[in-house]
Amino acid sequence: MDAIAKLDAERNVSFARVKSTPQSGHRDRFLMRLSPILLIPIIVVPFFLTSCGNDKSAKAAAPQAMPVQVKTAALQKVDETTEYVASLKSRDSAVVMPQVEGIITHIFVHSGDRVTGGAPLMQIDPAKQQATVKSQEDARNAQLAQVKWAQQNFDRISGLAAAGVVSKQDLDQARATLDQAQAQLHSLDAQVNEQQVQLHYFQVVAPRSGIVGDVPVRVGDRVVTTTQLTTVDRPGSLEAYIYVPIEKSTQLKMNLPVQIVDGSGNTLASSHITFISPQVDNSTQTVLAKAEIPNSNDALRNAQFIRARIIWGIDDKPVVPVIAVSRIGGLYFVFVAEPDQKGGYVVHQKPLQIGQIVSNDYVVLDGIKPGDKVIVTGTQFLIDGMPVIPQESSS
């Protein structure tokens, strides 16, 4: 209102100045019409400046702190473990190979059949060996007749020698002939037995009770003593062959706990180290360790590749919830609420080195310490340095 009164006063002065001019009447009427228009910018400009000042003040105001759920990192006893790819081998598996060469004429079993020890598995053509045995037996029979003649001759000469009809030299010669014939008979007996045993090998039998494995040969195949015919596995314990890198071999010791786990980390069987090789594998630079694996429910198979987890010891490590961890470019990060100088909290993103998963938490090897407030909700909206209001999560 003061500004309007001042304008009216200035307008009256202007009117007084123009009264002396010839056209004062026309100008007076013109200024009366123009005065309302001149008032508008005088009123609007201060209002516009005031509005701009309020906008700048609003933009300069500090951002509001965002409430977030946090979980305080705490120490937890966790197993220090390392997982390796291992292979299973049956401690009760027999590889069946022939002890003779020949053509397979019959296969008595199929893969998966259960057999008892001594049950026939395959037959190798025995015709040639049977002929050899027959020849040896005939030679033995001929020698047996020779022994009988030598015995009769010795008995006759012994009677004549007692009567003094023949000399002692003839008696000694008859005894030598008998001994030689008997020795030859014993030799032939041994050869016959050998050939009969060899004939027995032409029928391949199960070395033990168990389950027949794969049968890669067929009737008509010629086999030699290095040909694998099949396997016979007895259900029961297996043995895990674990190849540990030489860098970790110094930590190997007998009776270290070993767990066999599936792809999800679930434990299938538990055992301990029962053997440590004294030598290093030259091709892989690893040390072989073995562990007996019980397999009463037949959940594992011979020659199966599995994941073996060696437990080196127990240590106290901080853990963080899985949902709080972000992965960017192959690296792991978490947001941590840390106190600022004003008594509040701000967000800081920290890189992590994580270990195994225990329940729903990651084991942290490096990156945070116990007591850090790890943010578990709304991490996708957070920016490093942003103020937050941490609220302890109950889950």
Summary of the structure (lengths in Angstrom):
residues: 395
radius of gyration: 52.0
end to end distance: 64.6
largest distance: 203.5
contacts: 1094
relative contact order: 0.17
helix: 34%
strand: 37%
